[in-house]
Amino acid sequence: MPDGPLDPLRPVLDGCRPAAVAVSGGVDSMTLAHVAHAVLGDDVAMFHAASPAVPADAASRIQEHADRFGWRLRIVDAGEFTDERYLTNPSNRCFFCKSDLYGTLAAHTDAQLLSGTNTDDLGDWRPGLRAADDHAVRHPFVEAGMSKQDVRDAAATLGLHDLAELPSAPCLSSRVETGIRILPSSLRAIDAVESMLRETLRPATVRCRMREAGLVVELDRDTLARLDPAHRAELVARIRDDLGLSVSAFTAYERGSAFLRGARG
């Protein structure tokens, strides 16, 4: 494994044997899985919680990397979609989601649970971190002092450029306004809209938000500026005709425009 940005991570991971990495499909957990696999070998397993809240391309990415690199991968059901505390979508929804996740993983393994949390995440309001504390989850990137950019640099060092360039993609439930019930059908609709727009517009960032007033599409400012009224109308019609969904507005994405207080979504 190459040296450089990964050096601080090695001793941290060595102290986590045996380990279980919670993998969501994003750059952080995927990079941690790759480094842990290289450092710990048979002393690490990856766990992915299959869920309607996980974008389809993220789930596919996990399986593809596991097959290609020989990870020990276990797919579990964390049970959040049977948890009314989660489904009612309170402001601390993430606490219940992560509590269900880590509780499920702890029931499947006695290994040390690891998450892909990095130092940048510590500045956000993240109820999920409290759930991690409750289950003694360790955060190797935090212990190694690694930021989001450090994680991307580590992925690039490993030659994992597909991961290094992945845009941030919080779970699909983060697109649903607080207080609106979380439904698998809603999350599938959100994923379908975002997938269509990624394929059509190639935006740097896209979020489909489910608000009380309807679906709102957020795009990075450069992409939004290219979208003249005629093109917007064409996209609205296509989303309506192909997906049966009505988009009420296109707006600029702002970091922190998710519905949870202090979140970067």
C-alpha positions as CSV (number, residue, x, y, z in Angstrom):
1,M,0.0,0.0,0.0
2,P,1.5,3.4,-0.9
3,D,2.8,5.7,1.8
4,G,2.0,9.4,2.2
5,P,-1.5,10.5,3.3
6,L,-2.2,6.9,4.6
7,D,0.7,6.8,7.1
8,P,-1.3,8.2,10.1
9,L,-4.0,5.6,9.5
10,R,-2.0,2.5,9.7
11,P,-1.3,2.4,13.4
12,V,-4.9,3.3,14.2
13,L,-6.2,0.4,12.1
14,D,-3.6,-2.0,13.6
15,G,-5.1,-1.2,17.0
16,C,-8.6,-2.2,15.8
17,R,-8.2,-5.9,15.1
18,P,-10.5,-7.6,14.4
19,A,-12.6,-4.9,12.7
20,A,-16.0,-4.4,11.0
21,V,-16.4,-1.4,8.6
22,A,-19.8,0.0,8.1
23,V,-19.9,0.8,4.3
24,S,-22.5,3.1,2.8
25,G,-21.0,3.5,-0.7
26,G,-19.6,7.1,-0.3
27,V,-16.0,8.1,-0.6
28,D,-15.3,8.0,3.2
29,S,-16.5,4.5,4.1
30,M,-15.3,3.1,0.8
31,T,-11.8,4.5,1.2
32,L,-11.7,3.2,4.8
33,A,-12.8,-0.2,3.6
34,H,-10.0,-0.3,1.0
35,V,-7.3,0.8,3.5
36,A,-8.6,-1.5,6.2
37,H,-8.6,-4.4,3.8
38,A,-4.9,-3.6,2.8
39,V,-3.8,-3.2,6.4
40,L,-5.9,-5.8,8.3
41,G,-6.4,-8.5,5.6
42,D,-8.5,-11.3,7.0
43,D,-9.0,-9.4,10.3
44,V,-11.6,-7.1,8.7
45,A,-15.1,-7.5,7.3
46,M,-17.3,-5.0,5.5
47,F,-20.9,-4.6,6.4
48,H,-23.5,-2.8,4.3
49,A,-27.1,-2.2,5.4
50,A,-29.3,-2.6,2.4
51,S,-32.0,0.1,2.5
52,P,-34.3,2.2,0.4
53,A,-32.4,5.2,1.8
54,V,-29.2,4.1,-0.1
55,P,-29.0,5.3,-3.7
56,A,-29.0,2.4,-6.1
57,D,-25.6,3.4,-7.6
58,A,-24.0,3.4,-4.1
59,A,-25.2,-0.2,-3.4
60,S,-23.9,-1.3,-6.8
61,R,-20.6,0.4,-6.1
62,I,-20.1,-1.5,-2.9
63,Q,-20.8,-4.9,-4.5
64,E,-18.5,-4.1,-7.5
65,H,-15.6,-3.1,-5.2
66,A,-16.1,-6.1,-3.0
67,D,-16.1,-8.5,-5.9
68,R,-13.1,-6.8,-7.6
69,F,-10.9,-6.5,-4.5
70,G,-11.9,-9.6,-2.6
71,W,-13.5,-8.0,0.5
72,R,-15.4,-10.1,3.0
73,L,-18.8,-8.3,2.6
74,R,-22.0,-9.0,4.5
75,I,-25.3,-7.4,3.6
76,V,-27.7,-6.8,6.5
77,D,-31.0,-5.2,7.2
78,A,-30.6,-2.6,9.9
79,G,-34.4,-2.5,10.4
80,E,-34.8,1.3,10.4
81,F,-37.9,0.9,8.1
82,T,-39.7,-0.9,11.0
83,D,-38.7,1.8,13.5
84,E,-41.4,4.4,14.0
85,R,-39.0,6.7,15.6
86,Y,-37.1,6.9,12.3
87,L,-40.1,6.8,10.0
88,T,-41.8,9.8,11.6
89,N,-38.7,11.8,10.5
90,P,-37.9,14.0,13.5
91,S,-34.9,16.4,13.5
92,N,-32.8,13.7,15.1
93,R,-33.8,11.0,12.7
94,C,-30.1,10.1,12.1
95,F,-29.7,9.1,15.7
96,F,-32.4,6.4,15.3
97,C,-31.0,5.3,11.9
98,K,-27.5,4.9,13.2
99,S,-28.7,3.3,16.5
100,D,-30.5,0.6,14.4
101,L,-27.4,0.2,12.2
102,Y,-24.8,-0.2,14.9
103,G,-27.1,-2.3,17.0
104,T,-27.6,-4.7,14.1
105,L,-23.9,-4.9,13.3
106,A,-23.1,-5.6,17.0
107,A,-25.6,-8.5,16.8
108,H,-23.7,-9.9,13.8
109,T,-20.1,-9.5,15.0
110,D,-18.0,-9.0,18.0
111,A,-15.4,-7.1,16.0
112,Q,-14.6,-3.4,16.6
113,L,-17.1,-1.3,14.6
114,L,-15.5,1.4,12.4
115,S,-17.1,4.3,10.6
116,G,-15.9,6.6,7.8
117,T,-16.4,9.8,9.8
118,N,-13.7,12.4,9.1
119,T,-12.7,15.5,11.0
120,D,-14.8,17.8,8.9
121,D,-17.9,15.9,10.1
122,L,-17.2,17.0,13.7
123,G,-18.2,20.6,13.0
124,D,-21.7,19.5,11.9
125,W,-24.7,18.7,14.1
126,R,-24.8,15.0,13.6
127,P,-27.1,13.0,15.9
128,G,-25.6,9.8,14.4
129,L,-22.3,10.5,16.1
130,R,-24.1,10.1,19.5
131,A,-25.4,6.8,18.4
132,A,-21.9,5.8,17.4
133,D,-20.6,6.7,20.9
134,D,-23.4,4.6,22.4
135,H,-22.1,1.6,20.5
136,A,-18.4,2.3,21.0
137,V,-17.8,2.8,17.3
138,R,-14.3,4.1,16.4
139,H,-13.6,6.7,13.7
140,P,-10.2,5.9,12.3
141,F,-10.0,9.0,10.0
142,V,-10.8,11.2,13.0
143,E,-8.2,9.4,15.2
144,A,-5.7,9.9,12.4
145,G,-6.6,13.6,12.0
146,M,-7.8,13.2,8.4
147,S,-10.2,15.7,6.8
148,K,-12.5,15.0,3.8
149,Q,-9.8,16.2,1.5
150,D,-7.3,14.0,3.2
151,V,-9.7,11.0,2.5
152,R,-10.0,12.0,-1.1
153,D,-6.2,12.3,-1.4
154,A,-5.9,8.8,0.2
155,A,-8.3,7.4,-2.4
156,A,-6.3,9.0,-5.2
157,T,-3.0,7.6,-3.7
158,L,-4.6,4.1,-3.8
159,G,-5.5,4.7,-7.5
160,L,-9.2,4.7,-6.6
161,H,-9.9,7.8,-8.7
162,D,-13.6,6.8,-9.1
163,L,-13.9,7.2,-5.3
164,A,-11.6,10.2,-5.0
165,E,-13.9,12.2,-7.3
166,L,-17.2,11.1,-5.9
167,P,-19.5,14.0,-4.9
168,S,-20.8,14.0,-1.4
169,A,-24.1,12.1,-1.3
170,P,-25.9,11.9,2.1
171,C,-28.6,9.3,2.4
172,L,-31.9,9.8,0.5
173,S,-33.9,10.3,3.7
174,S,-31.9,13.6,4.2
175,R,-33.8,14.9,1.2
176,V,-37.2,14.7,3.0
177,E,-38.3,17.7,5.0
178,T,-38.4,17.1,8.7
179,G,-41.8,15.9,9.8
180,I,-42.8,14.4,6.5
181,R,-43.0,10.6,6.9
182,I,-40.2,8.6,5.4
183,L,-41.6,6.2,2.8
184,P,-39.6,3.8,0.5
185,S,-41.7,5.0,-2.4
186,S,-40.7,8.6,-1.8
187,L,-37.0,7.7,-1.6
188,R,-37.2,5.7,-4.8
189,A,-38.8,8.7,-6.5
190,I,-36.0,11.0,-5.2
191,D,-33.3,8.6,-6.4
192,A,-35.0,8.4,-9.8
193,V,-35.1,12.1,-10.3
194,E,-31.5,12.6,-9.2
195,S,-30.3,9.8,-11.4
196,M,-32.2,11.2,-14.5
197,L,-30.7,14.7,-13.9
198,R,-27.2,13.3,-13.3
199,E,-27.4,11.5,-16.6
200,T,-29.0,14.5,-18.5
201,L,-27.1,17.5,-17.0
202,R,-23.9,16.0,-15.5
203,P,-24.2,18.5,-12.6
204,A,-21.5,18.8,-9.9
205,T,-24.3,18.6,-7.3
206,V,-27.9,17.6,-7.5
207,R,-30.4,17.2,-4.7
208,C,-34.1,16.5,-5.1
209,R,-35.8,17.7,-1.9
210,M,-39.3,16.6,-0.8
211,R,-40.9,19.6,0.8
212,E,-44.5,20.2,2.0
213,A,-44.9,22.4,-1.1
214,G,-43.7,19.6,-3.4
215,L,-40.4,18.4,-5.0
216,V,-37.7,21.0,-5.4
217,V,-34.5,20.3,-7.4
218,E,-31.3,21.9,-6.2
219,L,-28.4,22.2,-8.6
220,D,-24.9,23.7,-8.3
221,R,-24.9,27.3,-9.5
222,D,-23.0,26.6,-12.8
223,T,-25.5,23.9,-13.9
224,L,-28.4,26.1,-12.8
225,A,-27.1,29.0,-14.9
226,R,-27.0,26.8,-18.0
227,L,-30.7,25.9,-17.5
228,D,-32.8,28.4,-19.5
229,P,-36.6,28.5,-19.0
230,A,-37.2,26.3,-22.0
231,H,-34.8,23.6,-20.8
232,R,-36.3,23.7,-17.3
233,A,-39.8,23.2,-18.8
234,E,-38.5,20.3,-20.8
235,L,-37.1,18.6,-17.7
236,V,-40.2,19.2,-15.7
237,A,-42.2,17.6,-18.5
238,R,-39.8,14.7,-18.8
239,I,-39.9,14.0,-15.1
240,R,-43.7,14.2,-15.1
241,D,-44.1,11.9,-18.1
242,D,-41.3,9.4,-17.4
243,L,-41.5,9.2,-13.6
244,G,-45.0,10.5,-12.8
245,L,-43.6,13.2,-10.5
246,S,-44.2,17.0,-10.4
247,V,-41.2,19.3,-9.7
248,S,-42.3,22.7,-8.3
249,A,-39.0,24.6,-8.6
250,F,-35.3,24.5,-9.5
251,T,-33.1,26.4,-7.1
252,A,-29.4,26.8,-6.3
253,Y,-27.8,24.2,-4.0
254,E,-26.3,25.7,-0.9
255,R,-24.0,23.8,1.4
256,G,-26.1,23.2,4.5
257,S,-29.4,23.3,2.7
258,A,-30.6,19.9,4.1
259,F,-33.4,19.9,6.6
260,L,-31.4,19.0,9.7
261,R,-30.1,21.8,11.8
262,G,-26.4,22.4,11.0
263,A,-26.2,19.6,8.4
264,R,-24.2,19.8,5.2
265,G,-26.5,18.1,2.8
